[in-house]
């Protein structure tokens, strides 16, 4: 399907790339979303609203940055998503992409849990203590080593 | 806002499916029990608000801001 008037202009989304969020994302419009990625496999993706094209949020895989990140999924949430085993869950977190890379933060408090097979997702409040909604992402990285990537390649809906 | 005073052990019914029980009052805290169908979500309000703010701030990100290093380079440096 084609989405017009997104922040990236007009984009093409495969129908089977659409994820259903029964309650949407907290505070944002729309129940259907799709993951968009750059063709050069950047760690960051956009979660694009299918129902409300001007809306999109940057997301990333928290495990890339925090290898011991844990999410506590309630039985009700697991059942709703059709998740029976931990390895069926894919977890994304929303990123605040600041102007300076040092100021990027990730929301570890409100992860987005998705079940690739059922195409269902839900943003939950992670009850495990100590996780911040504004956790700095690049605190441990030597800034001199982080290079800008090549200019943005065309957006493509990614299969998960 | 509807304001009601309850004592420990007393309950409130919200709609017909949500029951709130005041369990215990101790100092400045009150312990509250909530029975609701599993499809009714219950949040600590301040956490929900925090996530909402972060979502909305993230949704305001200029589309050209994510020009970053590749996944391979990030995993080397951060893990």
gemmi code that builds the backbone of each chain (N, CA, C; Angstrom):
import gemmi

chains = {
    "A": [
        ("UNK", (0.844, -1.199, 0.000), (0.000, 0.000, 0.000), (0.880, 1.250, 0.000)),
        ("UNK", (0.367, 2.292, -0.596), (1.138, 3.530, -0.635), (0.654, 4.472, 0.474)),
        ("UNK", (1.606, 5.070, 1.154), (1.257, 6.086, 2.142), (1.671, 7.440, 1.605)),
        ("UNK", (0.730, 8.352, 1.553), (1.046, 9.693, 1.091), (1.278, 10.602, 2.282)),
        ("UNK", (2.044, 11.670, 2.058), (2.196, 12.731, 3.054), (2.787, 12.229, 4.368)),
        ("UNK", (3.706, 11.260, 4.265), (4.465, 10.927, 5.468), (5.596, 11.944, 5.577)),
        ("UNK", (6.403, 11.858, 6.645), (7.517, 12.788, 6.768), (8.625, 12.469, 5.779)),
        ("UNK", (8.509, 11.339, 5.122), (9.509, 10.944, 4.132), (8.940, 11.064, 2.728)),
        ("UNK", (7.815, 11.748, 2.625), (7.149, 11.833, 1.326), (6.249, 10.625, 1.147)),
        ("UNK", (6.153, 10.203, -0.114), (5.287, 9.058, -0.380), (6.109, 7.781, -0.233)),
        ("UNK", (5.602, 6.813, 0.510), (6.340, 5.555, 0.683), (5.443, 4.365, 0.393)),
        ("UNK", (6.122, 3.276, 0.077), (5.434, 2.039, -0.290), (5.595, 1.055, 0.854)),
        ("UNK", (4.499, 0.470, 1.301), (4.568, -0.510, 2.406), (3.921, -1.801, 1.948)),
        ("UNK", (4.607, -2.891, 2.176), (3.987, -4.185, 1.836), (2.875, -4.447, 2.843)),
        ("UNK", (1.742, -4.940, 2.346), (0.605, -5.178, 3.241), (0.969, -6.100, 4.400)),
        ("UNK", (1.842, -7.074, 4.146), (2.150, -8.007, 5.234), (3.207, -7.452, 6.187)),
        ("UNK", (3.657, -6.212, 5.956), (4.595, -5.593, 6.901), (3.859, -4.817, 7.984)),
        ("UNK", (2.547, -4.745, 7.880), (1.779, -3.917, 8.829), (1.605, -4.642, 10.159)),
        ("UNK", (1.816, -3.902, 11.251), (1.639, -4.434, 12.598), (0.386, -3.813, 13.215)),
        ("UNK", (-0.374, -4.640, 13.938), (-1.588, -4.154, 14.597), (-1.323, -3.913, 16.072)),
        ("UNK", (-1.534, -2.664, 16.504), (-1.417, -2.362, 17.912), (-2.821, -2.113, 18.429)),
        ("UNK", (-3.372, -3.044, 19.208), (-4.747, -2.921, 19.680), (-5.033, -1.593, 20.352)),
        ("UNK", (-4.098, -1.117, 21.150), (-4.296, 0.174, 21.805), (-3.384, 1.252, 21.247)),
        ("UNK", (-2.797, 1.020, 20.122), (-1.912, 2.019, 19.542), (-0.681, 2.243, 20.402)),
        ("UNK", (0.047, 3.293, 20.132), (1.160, 3.688, 20.984), (0.647, 4.773, 21.930)),
        ("UNK", (1.148, 4.764, 23.137), (0.635, 5.679, 24.161), (0.788, 7.123, 23.710)),
        ("UNK", (-0.334, 7.819, 23.614), (-0.301, 9.242, 23.281), (-0.191, 9.561, 21.802)),
        ("UNK", (-0.126, 8.525, 20.947), (0.001, 8.789, 19.505), (-1.191, 8.190, 18.758)),
        ("UNK", (-1.563, 8.797, 17.613), (-2.753, 8.322, 16.901), (-2.466, 7.076, 16.067)),
        ("UNK", (-3.494, 6.250, 15.882), (-3.396, 5.138, 14.939), (-3.092, 3.805, 15.588)),
        ("UNK", (-3.680, 2.754, 14.989), (-3.485, 1.408, 15.529), (-2.602, 0.542, 14.637)),
        ("UNK", (-2.406, 0.969, 13.409), (-1.586, 0.165, 12.502), (-0.260, 0.879, 12.252)),
        ("UNK", (0.820, 0.111, 12.345), (2.159, 0.676, 12.224), (3.017, -0.228, 11.356)),
        ("UNK", (4.076, 0.351, 10.792), (5.014, -0.457, 10.016), (6.434, 0.001, 10.322)),
        ("UNK", (7.357, -0.964, 10.341), (8.759, -0.632, 10.595), (9.445, -0.278, 9.289)),
        ("UNK", (10.109, 0.856, 9.275), (10.868, 1.251, 8.092), (12.345, 1.260, 8.434)),
        ("UNK", (13.170, 0.820, 7.508), (14.599, 0.884, 7.800), (15.337, 1.478, 6.613)),
        ("UNK", (16.524, 1.955, 6.897), (17.399, 2.359, 5.815), (17.979, 1.116, 5.177)),
        ("UNK", (18.256, 1.196, 3.910), (18.765, 0.025, 3.207), (20.124, -0.410, 3.735)),
        ("UNK", (20.880, 0.481, 4.392), (22.218, 0.090, 4.828), (22.256, -0.422, 6.266)),
        ("UNK", (21.190, -0.994, 6.720), (21.087, -1.655, 8.039), (21.617, -0.802, 9.183)),
        ("UNK", (21.139, 0.398, 9.271), (21.426, 1.210, 10.448), (20.772, 0.574, 11.667)),
        ("UNK", (21.313, 0.860, 12.840), (20.716, 0.322, 14.061), (19.361, 0.958, 14.338)),
        ("UNK", (19.057, 2.059, 13.677), (17.824, 2.779, 13.951), (16.819, 2.589, 12.835)),
        ("UNK", (15.582, 2.456, 13.234), (14.489, 2.308, 12.283), (13.413, 3.327, 12.632)),
        ("UNK", (12.472, 3.489, 11.734), (11.321, 4.327, 12.031), (10.095, 3.443, 12.170)),
        ("UNK", (9.304, 3.704, 13.186), (8.008, 3.042, 13.305), (6.998, 4.038, 12.755)),
        ("UNK", (6.465, 3.702, 11.613), (5.639, 4.622, 10.834), (4.171, 4.313, 11.052)),
        ("UNK", (3.373, 5.328, 11.363), (1.934, 5.113, 11.507), (1.314, 4.940, 10.132)),
        ("UNK", (0.563, 3.848, 9.968), (-0.112, 3.594, 8.693), (-1.440, 4.352, 8.665)),
        ("UNK", (-2.062, 4.455, 9.849), (-3.362, 5.140, 9.928), (-3.217, 6.658, 9.896)),
        ("UNK", (-2.069, 7.157, 10.318), (-1.872, 8.601, 10.425), (-0.502, 8.944, 9.855)),
        ("UNK", (-0.391, 9.061, 8.527), (0.904, 9.146, 7.849), (1.900, 10.192, 8.353)),
        ("UNK", (1.466, 11.358, 8.874), (2.489, 12.293, 9.343), (3.222, 11.823, 10.603)),
        ("UNK", (2.747, 10.739, 11.230), (3.340, 10.325, 12.506), (4.325, 9.176, 12.337)),
        ("UNK", (5.524, 9.352, 12.865), (6.523, 8.278, 12.860), (7.486, 8.535, 14.018)),
        ("UNK", (7.952, 7.452, 14.649), (8.921, 7.603, 15.740), (10.158, 6.757, 15.466)),
        ("UNK", (11.345, 7.277, 15.841), (12.551, 6.457, 15.699), (12.551, 5.366, 16.772)),
        ("UNK", (12.965, 4.168, 16.383), (13.073, 3.079, 17.357), (14.395, 2.352, 17.115)),
        ("UNK", (14.795, 1.577, 18.124), (15.963, 0.735, 17.961), (15.763, -0.530, 18.773)),
        ("UNK", (16.669, -1.480, 18.594), (16.656, -2.698, 19.391), (17.467, -2.432, 20.648)),
        ("UNK", (16.835, -2.447, 21.817), (17.569, -2.071, 23.036), (18.736, -3.004, 23.326)),
        ("UNK", (18.614, -4.250, 22.891), (19.687, -5.209, 23.142), (21.000, -4.843, 22.467)),
        ("UNK", (20.940, -3.993, 21.452), (22.172, -3.565, 20.790), (23.028, -2.713, 21.714)),
        ("UNK", (22.369, -2.006, 22.613), (23.070, -1.061, 23.462), (23.185, -1.532, 24.902)),
        ("UNK", (22.199, -2.327, 25.332), (22.154, -2.776, 26.723), (21.939, -4.279, 26.707)),
        ("UNK", (23.054, -5.012, 26.793), (22.963, -6.453, 26.555), (22.167, -7.172, 27.629)),
        ("UNK", (21.990, -6.579, 28.807), (21.217, -7.279, 29.835), (19.846, -6.648, 30.060)),
        ("UNK", (19.337, -5.966, 29.062), (18.016, -5.349, 29.191), (16.943, -6.417, 29.279)),
        ("UNK", (16.058, -6.268, 30.247), (14.979, -7.240, 30.425), (13.634, -6.557, 30.415)),
        ("UNK", (12.647, -7.260, 29.886), (11.292, -6.740, 29.890), (10.393, -7.746, 30.591)),
        ("UNK", (9.577, -7.249, 31.492), (8.639, -8.121, 32.179), (7.296, -8.037, 31.465)),
        ("UNK", (6.881, -9.135, 30.840), (5.636, -9.156, 30.068), (4.567, -9.885, 30.868)),
        ("UNK", (3.449, -9.202, 31.123), (2.402, -9.850, 31.922), (1.753, -10.976, 31.118)),
        ("UNK", (1.093, -11.885, 31.835), (0.402, -12.991, 31.162), (-0.644, -12.458, 30.191)),
        ("UNK", (-1.349, -11.414, 30.631), (-2.394, -10.838, 29.779), (-1.794, -10.299, 28.491)),
        ("UNK", (-0.678, -9.586, 28.613), (-0.031, -9.033, 27.416), (0.474, -10.147, 26.512)),
        ("UNK", (1.076, -11.173, 27.113), (1.626, -12.278, 26.315), (0.509, -12.959, 25.533)),
        ("UNK", (-0.611, -13.172, 26.216), (-1.731, -13.856, 25.564), (-2.286, -13.013, 24.425)),
        ("UNK", (-2.395, -11.733, 24.681), (-2.936, -10.834, 23.667), (-2.074, -10.826, 22.410)),
        ("UNK", (-0.768, -10.906, 22.612), (0.148, -10.857, 21.474), (0.356, -12.228, 20.853)),
        ("UNK", (-0.104, -13.277, 21.543), (0.113, -14.628, 21.022), (1.511, -15.138, 21.286)),
        ("UNK", (2.133, -14.615, 22.332), (3.507, -15.009, 22.648), (3.499, -16.083, 23.725)),
        ("UNK", (4.135, -17.222, 23.427), (4.203, -18.293, 24.418), (5.605, -18.470, 24.960)),
        ("UNK", (6.589, -18.061, 24.187), (7.978, -18.213, 24.627), (8.687, -16.881, 24.464)),
        ("UNK", (9.664, -16.658, 25.322), (10.376, -15.371, 25.289), (11.004, -15.104, 23.929)),
        ("UNK", (11.458, -16.166, 23.264), (12.155, -15.921, 22.002), (11.209, -15.525, 20.867)),
        ("UNK", (9.916, -15.571, 21.118), (8.973, -15.119, 20.100), (8.770, -13.615, 20.138)),
        ("UNK", (9.220, -12.984, 21.216), (8.981, -11.554, 21.392), (10.120, -10.749, 20.780)),
        ("UNK", (9.759, -9.726, 20.018), (10.760, -8.786, 19.536), (10.507, -7.476, 20.259)),
        ("UNK", (11.550, -6.909, 20.792), (11.398, -5.711, 21.611), (12.092, -4.527, 20.955)),
        ("UNK", (11.364, -3.443, 20.832), (11.915, -2.202, 20.316), (11.687, -1.108, 21.344)),
        ("UNK", (12.560, -0.123, 21.337), (12.350, 1.016, 22.229), (12.408, 2.306, 21.419)),
        ("UNK", (11.618, 3.266, 21.878), (11.545, 4.547, 21.180), (12.771, 5.380, 21.522)),
        ("UNK", (13.312, 6.033, 20.530), (14.532, 6.824, 20.694), (14.224, 8.290, 20.504)),
        ("UNK", (14.766, 9.111, 21.383), (14.710, 10.551, 21.174), (15.994, 10.904, 20.448)),
        ("UNK", (15.881, 11.231, 19.161), (17.066, 11.534, 18.370), (17.349, 13.030, 18.477)),
        ("UNK", (18.297, 13.373, 19.341), (18.599, 14.784, 19.577), (19.488, 15.333, 18.462)),
        ("UNK", (19.738, 16.606, 18.508), (20.606, 17.207, 17.482), (22.013, 16.687, 17.576)),
        ("UNK", (22.520, 16.557, 18.798), (23.863, 16.024, 18.962), (23.758, 14.554, 19.331)),
        ("UNK", (24.619, 13.765, 18.758), (24.529, 12.318, 18.976), (24.715, 11.973, 20.450)),
        ("UNK", (25.485, 12.782, 21.161), (25.706, 12.513, 22.586), (24.421, 12.632, 23.395)),
        ("UNK", (23.447, 13.342, 22.850), (22.219, 13.598, 23.590), (21.076, 12.645, 23.259)),
        ("UNK", (21.354, 11.637, 22.435), (20.319, 10.654, 22.125), (19.905, 9.920, 23.403)),
        ("UNK", (18.591, 9.731, 23.570), (18.140, 8.913, 24.701), (17.150, 7.858, 24.211)),
        ("UNK", (17.019, 6.796, 25.007), (16.132, 5.684, 24.664), (15.139, 5.487, 25.799)),
        ("UNK", (13.915, 5.138, 25.466), (12.892, 4.923, 26.475), (12.840, 3.444, 26.845)),
        ("UNK", (13.555, 3.109, 27.915), (13.583, 1.708, 28.364), (12.392, 1.392, 29.252)),
        ("UNK", (11.683, 2.454, 29.629), (10.552, 2.281, 30.516), (9.299, 1.834, 29.757)),
        ("UNK", (9.186, 2.253, 28.515), (7.989, 1.939, 27.730), (8.316, 1.165, 26.467)),
        ("UNK", (8.810, -0.085, 26.595), (9.204, -0.833, 25.401), (7.997, -1.237, 24.557)),
        ("UNK", (8.297, -1.496, 23.304), (7.276, -1.949, 22.361), (7.552, -3.413, 22.076)),
        ("UNK", (6.600, -4.255, 22.416), (6.775, -5.693, 22.220), (5.949, -6.126, 21.020)),
        ("UNK", (6.581, -6.845, 20.121), (5.930, -7.253, 18.882), (6.080, -8.757, 18.694)),
        ("UNK", (5.049, -9.372, 18.175), (5.125, -10.782, 17.791), (5.091, -10.853, 16.272)),
        ("UNK", (6.225, -11.202, 15.697), (6.337, -11.178, 14.239), (5.290, -12.019, 13.544)),
        ("UNK", (5.005, -13.206, 14.116), (4.061, -14.103, 13.448), (2.636, -13.592, 13.491)),
        ("UNK", (2.185, -13.150, 14.652), (0.793, -12.710, 14.751), (0.618, -11.288, 14.212)),
        ("UNK", (1.737, -10.588, 13.953), (1.723, -9.200, 13.478), (1.061, -8.275, 14.483)),
        ("UNK", (1.124, -8.637, 15.761), (0.521, -7.792, 16.782), (1.588, -7.167, 17.651)),
        ("UNK", (1.306, -5.969, 18.140), (2.272, -5.302, 19.001), (1.580, -4.536, 20.105)),
        ("UNK", (2.357, -4.203, 21.114), (1.806, -3.452, 22.228), (2.936, -2.700, 22.899)),
        ("UNK", (2.669, -1.458, 23.257), (3.647, -0.740, 24.055), (3.276, -0.959, 25.518)),
        ("UNK", (4.231, -1.439, 26.291), (3.928, -1.716, 27.693), (4.786, -0.817, 28.581)),
        ("UNK", (4.382, -0.734, 29.834), (5.212, -0.033, 30.816), (6.018, -1.124, 31.506)),
        ("UNK", (7.318, -1.052, 31.376), (8.197, -2.073, 31.943), (8.252, -1.904, 33.453)),
        ("UNK", (7.695, -2.897, 34.152), (7.592, -2.756, 35.604), (8.912, -2.991, 36.319)),
        ("UNK", (9.889, -3.585, 35.633), (11.154, -3.856, 36.297), (11.812, -2.528, 36.668)),
        ("UNK", (12.276, -2.458, 37.871), (12.746, -1.181, 38.414), (14.067, -0.737, 37.789)),
        ("UNK", (14.294, 0.519, 37.839), (15.604, 1.041, 37.447), (15.735, 1.430, 35.987)),
        ("UNK", (14.699, 1.246, 35.194), (14.799, 1.603, 33.781), (14.240, 2.994, 33.551)),
        ("UNK", (15.016, 3.780, 32.843), (14.639, 5.175, 32.630), (13.906, 5.353, 31.304)),
        ("UNK", (13.057, 6.353, 31.266), (12.404, 6.695, 30.000), (13.334, 7.542, 29.135)),
        ("UNK", (14.397, 8.042, 29.734), (15.342, 8.875, 28.981), (16.774, 8.441, 29.291)),
        ("UNK", (17.071, 7.205, 28.915), (18.392, 6.651, 29.164), (19.347, 7.082, 28.059)),
        ("UNK", (20.455, 7.728, 28.408), (21.407, 8.113, 27.353), (21.886, 6.875, 26.599)),
        ("UNK", (21.990, 6.996, 25.278), (22.354, 5.859, 24.456), (23.848, 5.732, 24.266)),
        ("UNK", (24.510, 6.842, 24.097), (25.902, 6.793, 23.672), (26.880, 7.180, 24.763)),
        ("UNK", (26.486, 6.998, 25.971), (27.339, 7.404, 27.085), (28.691, 6.703, 27.059)),
        ("UNK", (28.691, 5.420, 26.690), (29.943, 4.663, 26.782), (30.746, 4.627, 25.498)),
        ("UNK", (30.267, 5.352, 24.505), (30.956, 5.279, 23.219), (31.917, 6.446, 23.083)),
        ("UNK", (33.104, 6.181, 22.632), (34.053, 7.254, 22.335), (33.519, 8.038, 21.152)),
        ("UNK", (33.212, 9.281, 21.336), (32.532, 10.027, 20.286), (33.367, 10.112, 19.018)),
        ("UNK", (34.682, 10.103, 19.141), (35.527, 10.224, 17.950), (35.340, 9.041, 17.019)),
        ("UNK", (34.851, 7.897, 17.561), (34.749, 6.721, 16.727), (33.431, 6.630, 15.980)),
        ("UNK", (32.466, 7.465, 16.328), (31.166, 7.361, 15.682), (31.159, 8.250, 14.460)),
        ("UNK", (31.067, 7.641, 13.297), (31.145, 8.411, 12.060), (29.764, 8.561, 11.455)),
        ("UNK", (29.533, 9.671, 10.782), (28.249, 9.765, 10.091), (28.205, 8.755, 8.955)),
        ("UNK", (27.019, 8.182, 8.744), (26.876, 7.204, 7.669), (26.677, 7.929, 6.346)),
        ("UNK", (26.573, 7.177, 5.300), (26.343, 7.770, 3.980), (24.960, 8.409, 3.957)),
        ("UNK", (24.706, 9.288, 2.983), (23.395, 9.942, 2.938), (22.270, 8.913, 2.935)),
        ("UNK", (21.135, 9.297, 3.488), (20.032, 8.368, 3.687), (19.637, 7.684, 2.387)),
        ("UNK", (19.584, 6.372, 2.451), (19.133, 5.608, 1.288), (17.602, 5.634, 1.262)),
        ("UNK", (16.975, 5.254, 0.162), (15.505, 5.272, 0.137), (14.931, 4.364, 1.236)),
        ("UNK", (13.822, 4.796, 1.823), (13.207, 4.033, 2.902), (12.559, 2.779, 2.329)),
        ("UNK", (12.644, 1.708, 3.051), (11.962, 0.486, 2.622), (11.307, -0.153, 3.828)),
        ("UNK", (10.110, -0.661, 3.678), (9.479, -1.349, 4.809), (10.239, -2.628, 5.044)),
        ("UNK", (10.582, -2.887, 6.288), (11.389, -4.061, 6.576), (10.505, -5.192, 7.073)),
        ("UNK", (10.824, -6.383, 6.700), (10.102, -7.527, 7.254), (10.734, -7.853, 8.588)),
        ("UNK", (9.963, -8.275, 9.575), (10.581, -8.704, 10.825), (10.164, -10.137, 11.106)),
    ],
    "B": [
        ("UNK", (-13.790, 15.569, 38.694), (-13.313, 14.376, 39.385), (-14.312, 14.001, 40.473)),
        ("UNK", (-14.670, 12.729, 40.518), (-15.553, 12.260, 41.599), (-14.683, 11.972, 42.817)),
        ("UNK", (-15.006, 12.562, 43.954), (-14.195, 12.349, 45.159), (-15.010, 11.579, 46.174)),
        ("UNK", (-14.460, 10.443, 46.600), (-15.165, 9.574, 47.543), (-14.221, 9.232, 48.678)),
        ("UNK", (-14.712, 9.159, 49.865), (-13.885, 8.721, 50.992), (-14.215, 7.282, 51.332)),
        ("UNK", (-13.171, 6.463, 51.439), (-13.365, 5.043, 51.788), (-12.436, 4.683, 52.932)),
        ("UNK", (-12.834, 3.646, 53.658), (-11.958, 3.132, 54.717), (-11.387, 1.799, 54.256)),
        ("UNK", (-10.277, 1.384, 54.859), (-9.697, 0.086, 54.472), (-10.753, -1.009, 54.519)),
        ("UNK", (-10.756, -1.817, 53.478), (-11.728, -2.894, 53.367), (-12.897, -2.512, 52.493)),
        ("UNK", (-13.112, -1.222, 52.284), (-14.239, -0.805, 51.450), (-13.833, -0.794, 49.984)),
        ("UNK", (-14.844, -0.844, 49.117), (-14.572, -0.992, 47.686), (-15.306, 0.047, 46.856)),
        ("UNK", (-14.818, 0.182, 45.620), (-15.502, 0.989, 44.619), (-15.716, 0.121, 43.401)),
        ("UNK", (-16.780, 0.343, 42.691), (-17.025, -0.341, 41.432), (-16.955, 0.714, 40.330)),
        ("UNK", (-16.114, 0.463, 39.329), (-16.026, 1.396, 38.195), (-16.595, 0.666, 36.995)),
        ("UNK", (-17.699, 1.167, 36.450), (-18.448, 0.361, 35.497), (-18.899, -0.875, 36.257)),
        ("UNK", (-19.096, -1.973, 35.550), (-19.499, -3.187, 36.271), (-18.364, -4.184, 36.354)),
        ("UNK", (-17.224, -3.845, 35.726), (-16.163, -4.836, 35.598), (-14.908, -4.525, 36.389)),
        ("UNK", (-14.830, -3.325, 36.946), (-13.597, -2.963, 37.653), (-13.916, -2.707, 39.116)),
        ("UNK", (-13.240, -3.445, 39.984), (-13.446, -3.271, 41.426), (-12.161, -2.776, 42.055)),
        ("UNK", (-12.280, -1.676, 42.811), (-11.120, -1.121, 43.507), (-11.332, -1.320, 44.996)),
        ("UNK", (-10.357, -1.924, 45.644), (-10.468, -2.158, 47.087), (-9.369, -1.390, 47.808)),
        ("UNK", (-9.754, -0.633, 48.816), (-8.750, 0.015, 49.665), (-8.302, -1.052, 50.662)),
        ("UNK", (-7.032, -1.438, 50.609), (-6.566, -2.540, 51.442), (-6.037, -2.048, 52.788)),
        ("UNK", (-5.164, -1.032, 52.697), (-4.488, -0.639, 53.930), (-3.990, 0.782, 53.798)),
        ("UNK", (-4.131, 1.531, 54.859), (-3.569, 2.877, 54.878), (-2.453, 2.875, 55.902)),
        ("UNK", (-1.269, 3.305, 55.484), (-0.140, 3.255, 56.403), (0.730, 4.487, 56.187)),
        ("UNK", (0.724, 5.363, 57.141), (1.472, 6.612, 56.980), (0.908, 7.408, 55.830)),
        ("UNK", (1.784, 7.797, 54.882), (1.327, 8.599, 53.750), (0.945, 7.736, 52.558)),
        ("UNK", (0.936, 6.402, 52.721), (0.660, 5.529, 51.580), (-0.647, 4.788, 51.748)),
        ("UNK", (-1.260, 4.460, 50.634), (-2.447, 3.632, 50.650), (-2.229, 2.467, 49.702)),
        ("UNK", (-2.541, 1.278, 50.176), (-2.442, 0.107, 49.301), (-3.793, -0.156, 48.687)),
        ("UNK", (-3.797, -0.282, 47.371), (-5.050, -0.403, 46.629), (-5.039, -1.692, 45.837)),
        ("UNK", (-6.122, -2.437, 45.904), (-6.245, -3.647, 45.091), (-7.223, -3.389, 43.959)),
        ("UNK", (-6.874, -3.869, 42.759), (-7.748, -3.628, 41.607), (-8.053, -4.941, 40.910)),
        ("UNK", (-9.323, -5.223, 40.744), (-9.726, -6.385, 39.952), (-10.381, -5.873, 38.681)),
        ("UNK", (-9.834, -6.311, 37.547), (-10.362, -5.831, 36.267), (-10.155, -6.923, 35.230)),
        ("UNK", (-10.954, -6.938, 34.168), (-10.717, -7.909, 33.091), (-9.323, -7.706, 32.523)),
        ("UNK", (-8.749, -8.758, 31.972), (-7.354, -8.687, 31.533), (-7.139, -7.721, 30.382)),
        ("UNK", (-8.207, -7.332, 29.694), (-8.001, -6.390, 28.595), (-8.099, -4.938, 29.054)),
        ("UNK", (-8.297, -4.729, 30.336), (-8.282, -3.368, 30.872), (-6.896, -3.109, 31.422)),
        ("UNK", (-6.215, -2.087, 30.910), (-4.847, -1.860, 31.328), (-4.822, -0.916, 32.522)),
        ("UNK", (-3.947, -1.208, 33.440), (-3.818, -0.384, 34.644), (-2.390, 0.137, 34.707)),
        ("UNK", (-2.235, 1.432, 34.782), (-0.905, 2.038, 34.806), (-0.729, 2.919, 36.027)),
        ("UNK", (0.484, 3.012, 36.521), (0.819, 4.088, 37.444), (0.812, 5.351, 36.579)),
        ("UNK", (0.048, 6.302, 36.961), (-0.217, 7.423, 36.064), (1.041, 8.160, 35.633)),
        ("UNK", (1.959, 8.352, 36.609), (3.147, 9.146, 36.281), (4.041, 8.418, 35.271)),
        ("UNK", (4.026, 7.084, 35.282), (4.826, 6.326, 34.318), (4.194, 6.401, 32.934)),
        ("UNK", (2.888, 6.296, 32.901), (2.163, 6.390, 31.638), (2.399, 7.755, 30.991)),
        ("UNK", (2.355, 8.786, 31.830), (2.541, 10.148, 31.336), (3.951, 10.329, 30.777)),
        ("UNK", (4.905, 9.738, 31.452), (6.294, 9.813, 31.033), (6.470, 9.173, 29.652)),
        ("UNK", (5.878, 8.010, 29.475), (5.995, 7.315, 28.188), (5.291, 8.111, 27.097)),
        ("UNK", (4.160, 8.694, 27.444), (3.430, 9.501, 26.460), (4.286, 10.688, 26.003)),
        ("UNK", (4.930, 11.354, 26.952), (5.784, 12.491, 26.601), (6.929, 12.075, 25.696)),
        ("UNK", (7.536, 10.949, 26.023), (8.656, 10.489, 25.216), (8.198, 10.120, 23.814)),
        ("UNK", (7.051, 9.460, 23.708), (6.516, 9.116, 22.388), (6.292, 10.369, 21.563)),
        ("UNK", (5.686, 11.352, 22.182), (5.323, 12.562, 21.429), (6.570, 13.358, 21.062)),
        ("UNK", (7.557, 13.368, 21.940), (8.806, 14.063, 21.608), (9.508, 13.347, 20.457)),
        ("UNK", (9.500, 12.016, 20.515), (10.148, 11.246, 19.447), (9.436, 11.450, 18.112)),
        ("UNK", (8.123, 11.609, 18.171), (7.355, 11.783, 16.932), (7.638, 13.133, 16.291)),
        ("UNK", (8.281, 14.023, 17.028), (8.619, 15.338, 16.482), (10.028, 15.362, 15.889)),
        ("UNK", (10.702, 14.206, 15.851), (12.060, 14.157, 15.300), (12.061, 14.512, 13.818)),
        ("UNK", (12.926, 15.446, 13.410), (13.022, 15.735, 11.975), (13.451, 14.481, 11.218)),
        ("UNK", (12.835, 14.186, 10.096), (13.100, 12.924, 9.397), (14.542, 12.730, 8.960)),
        ("UNK", (15.301, 13.809, 8.781), (16.663, 13.623, 8.288), (17.680, 13.479, 9.413)),
        ("UNK", (17.205, 13.333, 10.651), (18.173, 13.316, 11.745), (18.862, 11.973, 11.919)),
        ("UNK", (18.264, 10.909, 11.439), (18.875, 9.598, 11.673), (19.823, 9.216, 10.554)),
        ("UNK", (21.006, 9.804, 10.609), (22.037, 9.411, 9.642), (23.196, 8.940, 10.489)),
        ("UNK", (23.151, 7.693, 10.857), (24.093, 7.245, 11.871), (24.929, 6.086, 11.378)),
        ("UNK", (25.828, 5.715, 12.246), (26.721, 4.636, 11.887), (25.966, 3.318, 11.792)),
        ("UNK", (26.598, 2.345, 11.211), (25.896, 1.084, 10.941), (25.770, 0.241, 12.201)),
        ("UNK", (24.902, -0.749, 12.125), (24.635, -1.629, 13.247), (25.912, -2.315, 13.713)),
        ("UNK", (26.737, -2.744, 12.778), (27.965, -3.466, 13.142), (28.888, -2.578, 13.962)),
        ("UNK", (29.037, -1.328, 13.563), (29.925, -0.445, 14.297), (29.400, -0.163, 15.694)),
        ("UNK", (28.091, -0.030, 15.831), (27.541, 0.266, 17.147), (27.720, -0.940, 18.063)),
        ("UNK", (27.506, -2.151, 17.572), (27.621, -3.302, 18.476), (29.054, -3.462, 18.936)),
        ("UNK", (30.017, -3.110, 18.089), (31.406, -3.208, 18.528), (31.705, -2.245, 19.655)),
        ("UNK", (31.172, -1.058, 19.564), (31.571, -0.035, 20.524), (30.822, -0.099, 21.834)),
        ("UNK", (29.577, -0.558, 21.790), (28.731, -0.405, 22.960), (28.610, -1.658, 23.814)),
        ("UNK", (28.962, -2.795, 23.284), (28.739, -4.022, 24.062), (30.047, -4.609, 24.573)),
    ],
}
model = gemmi.Model(1)
for chain_id, residues in chains.items():
    chain = gemmi.Chain(chain_id)
    for i, (resn, *xyz) in enumerate(residues, 1):
        res = gemmi.Residue()
        res.name, res.seqid = resn, gemmi.SeqId(i, " ")
        for name, pos in zip(("N", "CA", "C"), xyz):
            atom = gemmi.Atom()
            atom.name, atom.element = name, gemmi.Element(name[0])
            atom.pos, atom.b_iso = gemmi.Position(*pos), 0.0
            res.add_atom(atom)
        chain.add_residue(res)
    model.add_chain(chain)
structure = gemmi.Structure()
structure.add_model(model)
structure.setup_entities()
